[in-house]
Amino acid sequence: MDRIKKDLGIKTKLKPSGGGVFEIRVNGDLIYSKIQTGQFPDEFDIIEKLKAQ
């Protein structure tokens, strides 16, 4: 979260969840899902996806 703010200047918000769910959404659009990939995201991959938005 700090890396996203530092590198992109984007304010982030965490929403508590359960059951191993970890998703990243931008303006409501899903850009990453741990449920779909089976793994926690690499922060640099997420930054690249955010840059592409």
mmCIF entry with sequence, helices, sheets and N, C-alpha, C, O atoms, coordinates in Angstrom:
data_MODEL
# 
_entry.id   MODEL 
# 
_entity.id                         1 
_entity.type                       polymer 
_entity.pdbx_number_of_molecules   1 
# 
_entity_poly.entity_id                      1 
_entity_poly.type                           'polypeptide(L)' 
_entity_poly.nstd_linkage                   no 
_entity_poly.nstd_monomer                   no 
_entity_poly.pdbx_seq_one_letter_code       MDRIKKDLGIKTKLKPSGGGVFEIRVNGDLIYSKIQTGQFPDEFDIIEKLKAQ 
_entity_poly.pdbx_seq_one_letter_code_can   MDRIKKDLGIKTKLKPSGGGVFEIRVNGDLIYSKIQTGQFPDEFDIIEKLKAQ 
_entity_poly.pdbx_strand_id                 A 
# 
loop_
_entity_poly_seq.entity_id 
_entity_poly_seq.num 
_entity_poly_seq.mon_id 
_entity_poly_seq.hetero 
1 1  MET n 
1 2  ASP n 
1 3  ARG n 
1 4  ILE n 
1 5  LYS n 
1 6  LYS n 
1 7  ASP n 
1 8  LEU n 
1 9  GLY n 
1 10 ILE n 
1 11 LYS n 
1 12 THR n 
1 13 LYS n 
1 14 LEU n 
1 15 LYS n 
1 16 PRO n 
1 17 SER n 
1 18 GLY n 
1 19 GLY n 
1 20 GLY n 
1 21 VAL n 
1 22 PHE n 
1 23 GLU n 
1 24 ILE n 
1 25 ARG n 
1 26 VAL n 
1 27 ASN n 
1 28 GLY n 
1 29 ASP n 
1 30 LEU n 
1 31 ILE n 
1 32 TYR n 
1 33 SER n 
1 34 LYS n 
1 35 ILE n 
1 36 GLN n 
1 37 THR n 
1 38 GLY n 
1 39 GLN n 
1 40 PHE n 
1 41 PRO n 
1 42 ASP n 
1 43 GLU n 
1 44 PHE n 
1 45 ASP n 
1 46 ILE n 
1 47 ILE n 
1 48 GLU n 
1 49 LYS n 
1 50 LEU n 
1 51 LYS n 
1 52 ALA n 
1 53 GLN n 
# 
_struct_asym.id          A 
_struct_asym.entity_id   1 
# 
loop_
_struct_conf.conf_type_id 
_struct_conf.id 
_struct_conf.pdbx_PDB_helix_id 
_struct_conf.beg_label_comp_id 
_struct_conf.beg_label_asym_id 
_struct_conf.beg_label_seq_id 
_struct_conf.pdbx_beg_PDB_ins_code 
_struct_conf.end_label_comp_id 
_struct_conf.end_label_asym_id 
_struct_conf.end_label_seq_id 
_struct_conf.pdbx_end_PDB_ins_code 
_struct_conf.beg_auth_comp_id 
_struct_conf.beg_auth_asym_id 
_struct_conf.beg_auth_seq_id 
_struct_conf.end_auth_comp_id 
_struct_conf.end_auth_asym_id 
_struct_conf.end_auth_seq_id 
_struct_conf.pdbx_PDB_helix_class 
_struct_conf.details 
_struct_conf.pdbx_PDB_helix_length 
HELX_P HELX_P1 AA1 ASP A 2  ? LEU A 8  ? ASP A 2  LEU A 8  1 ? 7  
HELX_P HELX_P2 AA2 LYS A 34 ? THR A 37 ? LYS A 34 THR A 37 1 ? 4  
HELX_P HELX_P3 AA3 GLU A 43 ? ALA A 52 ? GLU A 43 ALA A 52 1 ? 10 
# 
_struct_conf_type.id          HELX_P 
_struct_conf_type.criteria    ? 
_struct_conf_type.reference   ? 
# 
_struct_sheet.id               AA1 
_struct_sheet.type             ? 
_struct_sheet.number_strands   2 
_struct_sheet.details          ? 
# 
_struct_sheet_order.sheet_id     AA1 
_struct_sheet_order.range_id_1   1 
_struct_sheet_order.range_id_2   2 
_struct_sheet_order.offset       ? 
_struct_sheet_order.sense        anti-parallel 
# 
loop_
_struct_sheet_range.sheet_id 
_struct_sheet_range.id 
_struct_sheet_range.beg_label_comp_id 
_struct_sheet_range.beg_label_asym_id 
_struct_sheet_range.beg_label_seq_id 
_struct_sheet_range.pdbx_beg_PDB_ins_code 
_struct_sheet_range.end_label_comp_id 
_struct_sheet_range.end_label_asym_id 
_struct_sheet_range.end_label_seq_id 
_struct_sheet_range.pdbx_end_PDB_ins_code 
_struct_sheet_range.beg_auth_comp_id 
_struct_sheet_range.beg_auth_asym_id 
_struct_sheet_range.beg_auth_seq_id 
_struct_sheet_range.end_auth_comp_id 
_struct_sheet_range.end_auth_asym_id 
_struct_sheet_range.end_auth_seq_id 
AA1 1 GLU A 23 ? VAL A 26 ? GLU A 23 VAL A 26 
AA1 2 ASP A 29 ? SER A 33 ? ASP A 29 SER A 33 
# 
loop_
_atom_site.group_PDB 
_atom_site.id 
_atom_site.type_symbol 
_atom_site.label_atom_id 
_atom_site.label_alt_id 
_atom_site.label_comp_id 
_atom_site.label_asym_id 
_atom_site.label_entity_id 
_atom_site.label_seq_id 
_atom_site.pdbx_PDB_ins_code 
_atom_site.Cartn_x 
_atom_site.Cartn_y 
_atom_site.Cartn_z 
_atom_site.occupancy 
_atom_site.B_iso_or_equiv 
_atom_site.pdbx_formal_charge 
_atom_site.auth_seq_id 
_atom_site.auth_comp_id 
_atom_site.auth_asym_id 
_atom_site.auth_atom_id 
_atom_site.pdbx_PDB_model_num 
ATOM 1   N N  . MET A 1 1  ? 0.816   -1.174  0.000   1.00 0.00 ? 1  MET A N  1 
ATOM 2   C CA . MET A 1 1  ? 0.000   0.000   0.000   1.00 0.00 ? 1  MET A CA 1 
ATOM 3   C C  . MET A 1 1  ? 0.873   1.255   0.000   1.00 0.00 ? 1  MET A C  1 
ATOM 4   O O  . MET A 1 1  ? 0.594   2.204   -0.734  1.00 0.00 ? 1  MET A O  1 
ATOM 5   N N  . ASP A 1 2  ? 1.905   1.265   0.802   1.00 0.00 ? 2  ASP A N  1 
ATOM 6   C CA . ASP A 1 2  ? 2.793   2.424   0.838   1.00 0.00 ? 2  ASP A CA 1 
ATOM 7   C C  . ASP A 1 2  ? 3.521   2.600   -0.488  1.00 0.00 ? 2  ASP A C  1 
ATOM 8   O O  . ASP A 1 2  ? 3.733   3.726   -0.939  1.00 0.00 ? 2  ASP A O  1 
ATOM 9   N N  . ARG A 1 3  ? 3.901   1.496   -1.106  1.00 0.00 ? 3  ARG A N  1 
ATOM 10  C CA . ARG A 1 3  ? 4.617   1.554   -2.391  1.00 0.00 ? 3  ARG A CA 1 
ATOM 11  C C  . ARG A 1 3  ? 3.721   2.164   -3.473  1.00 0.00 ? 3  ARG A C  1 
ATOM 12  O O  . ARG A 1 3  ? 4.201   2.937   -4.301  1.00 0.00 ? 3  ARG A O  1 
ATOM 13  N N  . ILE A 1 4  ? 2.441   1.831   -3.477  1.00 0.00 ? 4  ILE A N  1 
ATOM 14  C CA . ILE A 1 4  ? 1.506   2.374   -4.466  1.00 0.00 ? 4  ILE A CA 1 
ATOM 15  C C  . ILE A 1 4  ? 1.392   3.889   -4.296  1.00 0.00 ? 4  ILE A C  1 
ATOM 16  O O  . ILE A 1 4  ? 1.419   4.637   -5.273  1.00 0.00 ? 4  ILE A O  1 
ATOM 17  N N  . LYS A 1 5  ? 1.266   4.324   -3.054  1.00 0.00 ? 5  LYS A N  1 
ATOM 18  C CA . LYS A 1 5  ? 1.169   5.766   -2.798  1.00 0.00 ? 5  LYS A CA 1 
ATOM 19  C C  . LYS A 1 5  ? 2.469   6.466   -3.166  1.00 0.00 ? 5  LYS A C  1 
ATOM 20  O O  . LYS A 1 5  ? 2.450   7.539   -3.770  1.00 0.00 ? 5  LYS A O  1 
ATOM 21  N N  . LYS A 1 6  ? 3.590   5.870   -2.807  1.00 0.00 ? 6  LYS A N  1 
ATOM 22  C CA . LYS A 1 6  ? 4.893   6.480   -3.082  1.00 0.00 ? 6  LYS A CA 1 
ATOM 23  C C  . LYS A 1 6  ? 5.169   6.542   -4.585  1.00 0.00 ? 6  LYS A C  1 
ATOM 24  O O  . LYS A 1 6  ? 5.572   7.590   -5.090  1.00 0.00 ? 6  LYS A O  1 
ATOM 25  N N  . ASP A 1 7  ? 4.961   5.452   -5.297  1.00 0.00 ? 7  ASP A N  1 
ATOM 26  C CA . ASP A 1 7  ? 5.299   5.383   -6.717  1.00 0.00 ? 7  ASP A CA 1 
ATOM 27  C C  . ASP A 1 7  ? 4.282   6.072   -7.624  1.00 0.00 ? 7  ASP A C  1 
ATOM 28  O O  . ASP A 1 7  ? 4.650   6.664   -8.639  1.00 0.00 ? 7  ASP A O  1 
ATOM 29  N N  . LEU A 1 8  ? 2.992   5.992   -7.254  1.00 0.00 ? 8  LEU A N  1 
ATOM 30  C CA . LEU A 1 8  ? 1.948   6.487   -8.147  1.00 0.00 ? 8  LEU A CA 1 
ATOM 31  C C  . LEU A 1 8  ? 1.137   7.654   -7.594  1.00 0.00 ? 8  LEU A C  1 
ATOM 32  O O  . LEU A 1 8  ? 0.380   8.292   -8.325  1.00 0.00 ? 8  LEU A O  1 
ATOM 33  N N  . GLY A 1 9  ? 1.296   7.928   -6.308  1.00 0.00 ? 9  GLY A N  1 
ATOM 34  C CA . GLY A 1 9  ? 0.527   9.001   -5.695  1.00 0.00 ? 9  GLY A CA 1 
ATOM 35  C C  . GLY A 1 9  ? -0.953  8.681   -5.565  1.00 0.00 ? 9  GLY A C  1 
ATOM 36  O O  . GLY A 1 9  ? -1.786  9.585   -5.502  1.00 0.00 ? 9  GLY A O  1 
ATOM 37  N N  . ILE A 1 10 ? -1.281  7.389   -5.526  1.00 0.00 ? 10 ILE A N  1 
ATOM 38  C CA . ILE A 1 10 ? -2.664  6.948   -5.433  1.00 0.00 ? 10 ILE A CA 1 
ATOM 39  C C  . ILE A 1 10 ? -3.006  6.647   -3.976  1.00 0.00 ? 10 ILE A C  1 
ATOM 40  O O  . ILE A 1 10 ? -2.293  5.906   -3.300  1.00 0.00 ? 10 ILE A O  1 
ATOM 41  N N  . LYS A 1 11 ? -4.087  7.223   -3.512  1.00 0.00 ? 11 LYS A N  1 
ATOM 42  C CA . LYS A 1 11 ? -4.574  6.931   -2.168  1.00 0.00 ? 11 LYS A CA 1 
ATOM 43  C C  . LYS A 1 11 ? -5.296  5.589   -2.203  1.00 0.00 ? 11 LYS A C  1 
ATOM 44  O O  . LYS A 1 11 ? -6.139  5.366   -3.072  1.00 0.00 ? 11 LYS A O  1 
ATOM 45  N N  . THR A 1 12 ? -4.986  4.711   -1.290  1.00 0.00 ? 12 THR A N  1 
ATOM 46  C CA . THR A 1 12 ? -5.577  3.374   -1.251  1.00 0.00 ? 12 THR A CA 1 
ATOM 47  C C  . THR A 1 12 ? -6.456  3.204   -0.013  1.00 0.00 ? 12 THR A C  1 
ATOM 48  O O  . THR A 1 12 ? -6.358  3.966   0.948   1.00 0.00 ? 12 THR A O  1 
ATOM 49  N N  . LYS A 1 13 ? -7.303  2.203   -0.059  1.00 0.00 ? 13 LYS A N  1 
ATOM 50  C CA . LYS A 1 13 ? -8.204  1.915   1.050   1.00 0.00 ? 13 LYS A CA 1 
ATOM 51  C C  . LYS A 1 13 ? -8.324  0.404   1.189   1.00 0.00 ? 13 LYS A C  1 
ATOM 52  O O  . LYS A 1 13 ? -8.602  -0.299  0.218   1.00 0.00 ? 13 LYS A O  1 
ATOM 53  N N  . LEU A 1 14 ? -8.115  -0.085  2.393   1.00 0.00 ? 14 LEU A N  1 
ATOM 54  C CA . LEU A 1 14 ? -8.274  -1.514  2.668   1.00 0.00 ? 14 LEU A CA 1 
ATOM 55  C C  . LEU A 1 14 ? -9.668  -1.768  3.213   1.00 0.00 ? 14 LEU A C  1 
ATOM 56  O O  . LEU A 1 14 ? -10.157 -1.037  4.074   1.00 0.00 ? 14 LEU A O  1 
ATOM 57  N N  . LYS A 1 15 ? -10.301 -2.819  2.696   1.00 0.00 ? 15 LYS A N  1 
ATOM 58  C CA . LYS A 1 15 ? -11.595 -3.251  3.210   1.00 0.00 ? 15 LYS A CA 1 
ATOM 59  C C  . LYS A 1 15 ? -11.418 -4.643  3.799   1.00 0.00 ? 15 LYS A C  1 
ATOM 60  O O  . LYS A 1 15 ? -11.015 -5.564  3.089   1.00 0.00 ? 15 LYS A O  1 
ATOM 61  N N  . PRO A 1 16 ? -11.708 -4.809  5.069   1.00 0.00 ? 16 PRO A N  1 
ATOM 62  C CA . PRO A 1 16 ? -11.573 -6.126  5.689   1.00 0.00 ? 16 PRO A CA 1 
ATOM 63  C C  . PRO A 1 16 ? -12.435 -7.170  4.974   1.00 0.00 ? 16 PRO A C  1 
ATOM 64  O O  . PRO A 1 16 ? -13.522 -6.880  4.474   1.00 0.00 ? 16 PRO A O  1 
ATOM 65  N N  . SER A 1 17 ? -11.907 -8.385  4.948   1.00 0.00 ? 17 SER A N  1 
ATOM 66  C CA . SER A 1 17 ? -12.594 -9.492  4.299   1.00 0.00 ? 17 SER A CA 1 
ATOM 67  C C  . SER A 1 17 ? -12.272 -10.764 5.059   1.00 0.00 ? 17 SER A C  1 
ATOM 68  O O  . SER A 1 17 ? -11.651 -10.711 6.121   1.00 0.00 ? 17 SER A O  1 
ATOM 69  N N  . GLY A 1 18 ? -12.676 -11.881 4.543   1.00 0.00 ? 18 GLY A N  1 
ATOM 70  C CA . GLY A 1 18 ? -12.383 -13.149 5.183   1.00 0.00 ? 18 GLY A CA 1 
ATOM 71  C C  . GLY A 1 18 ? -12.249 -14.251 4.154   1.00 0.00 ? 18 GLY A C  1 
ATOM 72  O O  . GLY A 1 18 ? -12.513 -14.041 2.971   1.00 0.00 ? 18 GLY A O  1 
ATOM 73  N N  . GLY A 1 19 ? -11.849 -15.397 4.592   1.00 0.00 ? 19 GLY A N  1 
ATOM 74  C CA . GLY A 1 19 ? -11.777 -16.559 3.718   1.00 0.00 ? 19 GLY A CA 1 
ATOM 75  C C  . GLY A 1 19 ? -10.651 -16.537 2.708   1.00 0.00 ? 19 GLY A C  1 
ATOM 76  O O  . GLY A 1 19 ? -10.733 -17.217 1.686   1.00 0.00 ? 19 GLY A O  1 
ATOM 77  N N  . GLY A 1 20 ? -9.589  -15.766 2.968   1.00 0.00 ? 20 GLY A N  1 
ATOM 78  C CA . GLY A 1 20 ? -8.447  -15.738 2.064   1.00 0.00 ? 20 GLY A CA 1 
ATOM 79  C C  . GLY A 1 20 ? -8.647  -14.858 0.835   1.00 0.00 ? 20 GLY A C  1 
ATOM 80  O O  . GLY A 1 20 ? -7.856  -14.913 -0.106  1.00 0.00 ? 20 GLY A O  1 
ATOM 81  N N  . VAL A 1 21 ? -9.702  -14.049 0.842   1.00 0.00 ? 21 VAL A N  1 
ATOM 82  C CA . VAL A 1 21 ? -9.971  -13.169 -0.300  1.00 0.00 ? 21 VAL A CA 1 
ATOM 83  C C  . VAL A 1 21 ? -9.014  -11.988 -0.268  1.00 0.00 ? 21 VAL A C  1 
ATOM 84  O O  . VAL A 1 21 ? -8.829  -11.350 0.768   1.00 0.00 ? 21 VAL A O  1 
ATOM 85  N N  . PHE A 1 22 ? -8.413  -11.707 -1.406  1.00 0.00 ? 22 PHE A N  1 
ATOM 86  C CA . PHE A 1 22 ? -7.602  -10.505 -1.584  1.00 0.00 ? 22 PHE A CA 1 
ATOM 87  C C  . PHE A 1 22 ? -7.821  -10.052 -3.010  1.00 0.00 ? 22 PHE A C  1 
ATOM 88  O O  . PHE A 1 22 ? -7.388  -10.713 -3.954  1.00 0.00 ? 22 PHE A O  1 
ATOM 89  N N  . GLU A 1 23 ? -8.492  -8.928  -3.168  1.00 0.00 ? 23 GLU A N  1 
ATOM 90  C CA . GLU A 1 23 ? -8.786  -8.395  -4.495  1.00 0.00 ? 23 GLU A CA 1 
ATOM 91  C C  . GLU A 1 23 ? -8.351  -6.941  -4.564  1.00 0.00 ? 23 GLU A C  1 
ATOM 92  O O  . GLU A 1 23 ? -8.341  -6.226  -3.562  1.00 0.00 ? 23 GLU A O  1 
ATOM 93  N N  . ILE A 1 24 ? -7.997  -6.529  -5.758  1.00 0.00 ? 24 ILE A N  1 
ATOM 94  C CA . ILE A 1 24 ? -7.664  -5.126  -5.998  1.00 0.00 ? 24 ILE A CA 1 
ATOM 95  C C  . ILE A 1 24 ? -8.616  -4.627  -7.068  1.00 0.00 ? 24 ILE A C  1 
ATOM 96  O O  . ILE A 1 24 ? -8.719  -5.194  -8.156  1.00 0.00 ? 24 ILE A O  1 
ATOM 97  N N  . ARG A 1 25 ? -9.306  -3.551  -6.727  1.00 0.00 ? 25 ARG A N  1 
ATOM 98  C CA . ARG A 1 25 ? -10.262 -2.940  -7.648  1.00 0.00 ? 25 ARG A CA 1 
ATOM 99  C C  . ARG A 1 25 ? -9.887  -1.485  -7.859  1.00 0.00 ? 25 ARG A C  1 
ATOM 100 O O  . ARG A 1 25 ? -9.427  -0.803  -6.943  1.00 0.00 ? 25 ARG A O  1 
ATOM 101 N N  . VAL A 1 26 ? -10.093 -1.022  -9.088  1.00 0.00 ? 26 VAL A N  1 
ATOM 102 C CA . VAL A 1 26 ? -9.888  0.373   -9.437  1.00 0.00 ? 26 VAL A CA 1 
ATOM 103 C C  . VAL A 1 26 ? -11.209 0.873   -10.014 1.00 0.00 ? 26 VAL A C  1 
ATOM 104 O O  . VAL A 1 26 ? -11.676 0.393   -11.046 1.00 0.00 ? 26 VAL A O  1 
ATOM 105 N N  . ASN A 1 27 ? -11.794 1.839   -9.331  1.00 0.00 ? 27 ASN A N  1 
ATOM 106 C CA . ASN A 1 27 ? -13.089 2.374   -9.747  1.00 0.00 ? 27 ASN A CA 1 
ATOM 107 C C  . ASN A 1 27 ? -14.118 1.256   -9.966  1.00 0.00 ? 27 ASN A C  1 
ATOM 108 O O  . ASN A 1 27 ? -14.925 1.310   -10.893 1.00 0.00 ? 27 ASN A O  1 
ATOM 109 N N  . GLY A 1 28 ? -14.071 0.248   -9.094  1.00 0.00 ? 28 GLY A N  1 
ATOM 110 C CA . GLY A 1 28 ? -15.022 -0.859  -9.172  1.00 0.00 ? 28 GLY A CA 1 
ATOM 111 C C  . GLY A 1 28 ? -14.610 -1.994  -10.095 1.00 0.00 ? 28 GLY A C  1 
ATOM 112 O O  . GLY A 1 28 ? -15.223 -3.062  -10.062 1.00 0.00 ? 28 GLY A O  1 
ATOM 113 N N  . ASP A 1 29 ? -13.581 -1.789  -10.924 1.00 0.00 ? 29 ASP A N  1 
ATOM 114 C CA . ASP A 1 29 ? -13.117 -2.834  -11.849 1.00 0.00 ? 29 ASP A CA 1 
ATOM 115 C C  . ASP A 1 29 ? -12.066 -3.715  -11.178 1.00 0.00 ? 29 ASP A C  1 
ATOM 116 O O  . ASP A 1 29 ? -11.080 -3.214  -10.638 1.00 0.00 ? 29 ASP A O  1 
ATOM 117 N N  . LEU A 1 30 ? -12.281 -5.015  -11.215 1.00 0.00 ? 30 LEU A N  1 
ATOM 118 C CA . LEU A 1 30 ? -11.339 -5.969  -10.634 1.00 0.00 ? 30 LEU A CA 1 
ATOM 119 C C  . LEU A 1 30 ? -10.082 -6.054  -11.499 1.00 0.00 ? 30 LEU A C  1 
ATOM 120 O O  . LEU A 1 30 ? -10.160 -6.366  -12.687 1.00 0.00 ? 30 LEU A O  1 
ATOM 121 N N  . ILE A 1 31 ? -8.915  -5.771  -10.893 1.00 0.00 ? 31 ILE A N  1 
ATOM 122 C CA . ILE A 1 31 ? -7.662  -5.911  -11.647 1.00 0.00 ? 31 ILE A CA 1 
ATOM 123 C C  . ILE A 1 31 ? -6.791  -7.045  -11.112 1.00 0.00 ? 31 ILE A C  1 
ATOM 124 O O  . ILE A 1 31 ? -5.836  -7.459  -11.770 1.00 0.00 ? 31 ILE A O  1 
ATOM 125 N N  . TYR A 1 32 ? -7.122  -7.555  -9.905  1.00 0.00 ? 32 TYR A N  1 
ATOM 126 C CA . TYR A 1 32 ? -6.383  -8.693  -9.365  1.00 0.00 ? 32 TYR A CA 1 
ATOM 127 C C  . TYR A 1 32 ? -7.261  -9.438  -8.374  1.00 0.00 ? 32 TYR A C  1 
ATOM 128 O O  . TYR A 1 32 ? -7.975  -8.825  -7.580  1.00 0.00 ? 32 TYR A O  1 
ATOM 129 N N  . SER A 1 33 ? -7.205  -10.764 -8.424  1.00 0.00 ? 33 SER A N  1 
ATOM 130 C CA . SER A 1 33 ? -7.933  -11.598 -7.481  1.00 0.00 ? 33 SER A CA 1 
ATOM 131 C C  . SER A 1 33 ? -7.051  -12.757 -7.040  1.00 0.00 ? 33 SER A C  1 
ATOM 132 O O  . SER A 1 33 ? -6.616  -13.567 -7.859  1.00 0.00 ? 33 SER A O  1 
ATOM 133 N N  . LYS A 1 34 ? -6.792  -12.825 -5.744  1.00 0.00 ? 34 LYS A N  1 
ATOM 134 C CA . LYS A 1 34 ? -6.033  -13.957 -5.193  1.00 0.00 ? 34 LYS A CA 1 
ATOM 135 C C  . LYS A 1 34 ? -6.815  -15.253 -5.351  1.00 0.00 ? 34 LYS A C  1 
ATOM 136 O O  . LYS A 1 34 ? -6.219  -16.317 -5.521  1.00 0.00 ? 34 LYS A O  1 
ATOM 137 N N  . ILE A 1 35 ? -8.130  -15.177 -5.298  1.00 0.00 ? 35 ILE A N  1 
ATOM 138 C CA . ILE A 1 35 ? -8.962  -16.373 -5.479  1.00 0.00 ? 35 ILE A CA 1 
ATOM 139 C C  . ILE A 1 35 ? -8.740  -16.954 -6.881  1.00 0.00 ? 35 ILE A C  1 
ATOM 140 O O  . ILE A 1 35 ? -8.643  -18.172 -7.036  1.00 0.00 ? 35 ILE A O  1 
ATOM 141 N N  . GLN A 1 36 ? -8.660  -16.097 -7.893  1.00 0.00 ? 36 GLN A N  1 
ATOM 142 C CA . GLN A 1 36 ? -8.474  -16.551 -9.271  1.00 0.00 ? 36 GLN A CA 1 
ATOM 143 C C  . GLN A 1 36 ? -7.061  -17.075 -9.519  1.00 0.00 ? 36 GLN A C  1 
ATOM 144 O O  . GLN A 1 36 ? -6.889  -18.067 -10.227 1.00 0.00 ? 36 GLN A O  1 
ATOM 145 N N  . THR A 1 37 ? -6.043  -16.419 -8.943  1.00 0.00 ? 37 THR A N  1 
ATOM 146 C CA . THR A 1 37 ? -4.654  -16.797 -9.225  1.00 0.00 ? 37 THR A CA 1 
ATOM 147 C C  . THR A 1 37 ? -4.102  -17.832 -8.246  1.00 0.00 ? 37 THR A C  1 
ATOM 148 O O  . THR A 1 37 ? -3.173  -18.570 -8.575  1.00 0.00 ? 37 THR A O  1 
ATOM 149 N N  . GLY A 1 38 ? -4.676  -17.883 -7.042  1.00 0.00 ? 38 GLY A N  1 
ATOM 150 C CA . GLY A 1 38 ? -4.179  -18.805 -6.028  1.00 0.00 ? 38 GLY A CA 1 
ATOM 151 C C  . GLY A 1 38 ? -2.945  -18.304 -5.302  1.00 0.00 ? 38 GLY A C  1 
ATOM 152 O O  . GLY A 1 38 ? -2.352  -19.037 -4.510  1.00 0.00 ? 38 GLY A O  1 
ATOM 153 N N  . GLN A 1 39 ? -2.552  -17.066 -5.560  1.00 0.00 ? 39 GLN A N  1 
ATOM 154 C CA . GLN A 1 39 ? -1.371  -16.526 -4.872  1.00 0.00 ? 39 GLN A CA 1 
ATOM 155 C C  . GLN A 1 39 ? -1.537  -15.046 -4.571  1.00 0.00 ? 39 GLN A C  1 
ATOM 156 O O  . GLN A 1 39 ? -2.310  -14.336 -5.214  1.00 0.00 ? 39 GLN A O  1 
ATOM 157 N N  . PHE A 1 40 ? -0.786  -14.609 -3.575  1.00 0.00 ? 40 PHE A N  1 
ATOM 158 C CA . PHE A 1 40 ? -0.786  -13.200 -3.211  1.00 0.00 ? 40 PHE A CA 1 
ATOM 159 C C  . PHE A 1 40 ? -0.023  -12.433 -4.291  1.00 0.00 ? 40 PHE A C  1 
ATOM 160 O O  . PHE A 1 40 ? 0.969   -12.946 -4.808  1.00 0.00 ? 40 PHE A O  1 
ATOM 161 N N  . PRO A 1 41 ? -0.455  -11.218 -4.649  1.00 0.00 ? 41 PRO A N  1 
ATOM 162 C CA . PRO A 1 41 ? 0.183   -10.500 -5.749  1.00 0.00 ? 41 PRO A CA 1 
ATOM 163 C C  . PRO A 1 41 ? 1.553   -9.947  -5.392  1.00 0.00 ? 41 PRO A C  1 
ATOM 164 O O  . PRO A 1 41 ? 1.831   -9.641  -4.233  1.00 0.00 ? 41 PRO A O  1 
ATOM 165 N N  . ASP A 1 42 ? 2.395   -9.824  -6.390  1.00 0.00 ? 42 ASP A N  1 
ATOM 166 C CA . ASP A 1 42 ? 3.673   -9.142  -6.259  1.00 0.00 ? 42 ASP A CA 1 
ATOM 167 C C  . ASP A 1 42 ? 3.393   -7.646  -6.389  1.00 0.00 ? 42 ASP A C  1 
ATOM 168 O O  . ASP A 1 42 ? 2.701   -7.228  -7.318  1.00 0.00 ? 42 ASP A O  1 
ATOM 169 N N  . GLU A 1 43 ? 3.919   -6.839  -5.476  1.00 0.00 ? 43 GLU A N  1 
ATOM 170 C CA . GLU A 1 43 ? 3.582   -5.419  -5.478  1.00 0.00 ? 43 GLU A CA 1 
ATOM 171 C C  . GLU A 1 43 ? 4.006   -4.714  -6.762  1.00 0.00 ? 43 GLU A C  1 
ATOM 172 O O  . GLU A 1 43 ? 3.334   -3.778  -7.194  1.00 0.00 ? 43 GLU A O  1 
ATOM 173 N N  . PHE A 1 44 ? 5.087   -5.135  -7.372  1.00 0.00 ? 44 PHE A N  1 
ATOM 174 C CA . PHE A 1 44 ? 5.536   -4.489  -8.598  1.00 0.00 ? 44 PHE A CA 1 
ATOM 175 C C  . PHE A 1 44 ? 4.617   -4.830  -9.776  1.00 0.00 ? 44 PHE A C  1 
ATOM 176 O O  . PHE A 1 44 ? 4.408   -3.996  -10.657 1.00 0.00 ? 44 PHE A O  1 
ATOM 177 N N  . ASP A 1 45 ? 4.070   -6.042  -9.797  1.00 0.00 ? 45 ASP A N  1 
ATOM 178 C CA . ASP A 1 45 ? 3.089   -6.408  -10.821 1.00 0.00 ? 45 ASP A CA 1 
ATOM 179 C C  . ASP A 1 45 ? 1.830   -5.562  -10.680 1.00 0.00 ? 45 ASP A C  1 
ATOM 180 O O  . ASP A 1 45 ? 1.257   -5.120  -11.675 1.00 0.00 ? 45 ASP A O  1 
ATOM 181 N N  . ILE A 1 46 ? 1.408   -5.343  -9.453  1.00 0.00 ? 46 ILE A N  1 
ATOM 182 C CA . ILE A 1 46 ? 0.223   -4.527  -9.204  1.00 0.00 ? 46 ILE A CA 1 
ATOM 183 C C  . ILE A 1 46 ? 0.473   -3.088  -9.637  1.00 0.00 ? 46 ILE A C  1 
ATOM 184 O O  . ILE A 1 46 ? -0.406  -2.463  -10.231 1.00 0.00 ? 46 ILE A O  1 
ATOM 185 N N  . ILE A 1 47 ? 1.637   -2.562  -9.355  1.00 0.00 ? 47 ILE A N  1 
ATOM 186 C CA . ILE A 1 47 ? 1.959   -1.188  -9.773  1.00 0.00 ? 47 ILE A CA 1 
ATOM 187 C C  . ILE A 1 47 ? 1.905   -1.078  -11.297 1.00 0.00 ? 47 ILE A C  1 
ATOM 188 O O  . ILE A 1 47 ? 1.412   -0.082  -11.827 1.00 0.00 ? 47 ILE A O  1 
ATOM 189 N N  . GLU A 1 48 ? 2.397   -2.073  -11.992 1.00 0.00 ? 48 GLU A N  1 
ATOM 190 C CA . GLU A 1 48 ? 2.345   -2.049  -13.465 1.00 0.00 ? 48 GLU A CA 1 
ATOM 191 C C  . GLU A 1 48 ? 0.901   -2.097  -13.967 1.00 0.00 ? 48 GLU A C  1 
ATOM 192 O O  . GLU A 1 48 ? 0.555   -1.409  -14.927 1.00 0.00 ? 48 GLU A O  1 
ATOM 193 N N  . LYS A 1 49 ? 0.065   -2.903  -13.325 1.00 0.00 ? 49 LYS A N  1 
ATOM 194 C CA . LYS A 1 49 ? -1.351  -2.969  -13.704 1.00 0.00 ? 49 LYS A CA 1 
ATOM 195 C C  . LYS A 1 49 ? -2.044  -1.634  -13.444 1.00 0.00 ? 49 LYS A C  1 
ATOM 196 O O  . LYS A 1 49 ? -2.882  -1.196  -14.232 1.00 0.00 ? 49 LYS A O  1 
ATOM 197 N N  . LEU A 1 50 ? -1.691  -0.998  -12.345 1.00 0.00 ? 50 LEU A N  1 
ATOM 198 C CA . LEU A 1 50 ? -2.280  0.305   -12.029 1.00 0.00 ? 50 LEU A CA 1 
ATOM 199 C C  . LEU A 1 50 ? -1.837  1.376   -13.020 1.00 0.00 ? 50 LEU A C  1 
ATOM 200 O O  . LEU A 1 50 ? -2.627  2.238   -13.405 1.00 0.00 ? 50 LEU A O  1 
ATOM 201 N N  . LYS A 1 51 ? -0.581  1.318   -13.427 1.00 0.00 ? 51 LYS A N  1 
ATOM 202 C CA . LYS A 1 51 ? -0.078  2.279   -14.420 1.00 0.00 ? 51 LYS A CA 1 
ATOM 203 C C  . LYS A 1 51 ? -0.824  2.127   -15.738 1.00 0.00 ? 51 LYS A C  1 
ATOM 204 O O  . LYS A 1 51 ? -1.047  3.112   -16.442 1.00 0.00 ? 51 LYS A O  1 
ATOM 205 N N  . ALA A 1 52 ? -1.208  0.906   -16.075 1.00 0.00 ? 52 ALA A N  1 
ATOM 206 C CA . ALA A 1 52 ? -1.899  0.633   -17.330 1.00 0.00 ? 52 ALA A CA 1 
ATOM 207 C C  . ALA A 1 52 ? -3.351  1.124   -17.309 1.00 0.00 ? 52 ALA A C  1 
ATOM 208 O O  . ALA A 1 52 ? -3.973  1.271   -18.362 1.00 0.00 ? 52 ALA A O  1 
ATOM 209 N N  . GLN A 1 53 ? -3.887  1.377   -16.118 1.00 0.00 ? 53 GLN A N  1 
ATOM 210 C CA . GLN A 1 53 ? -5.293  1.814   -16.000 1.00 0.00 ? 53 GLN A CA 1 
ATOM 211 C C  . GLN A 1 53 ? -5.488  3.221   -16.517 1.00 0.00 ? 53 GLN A C  1 
ATOM 212 O O  . GLN A 1 53 ? -6.605  3.739   -16.491 1.00 0.00 ? 53 GLN A O  1 
# 
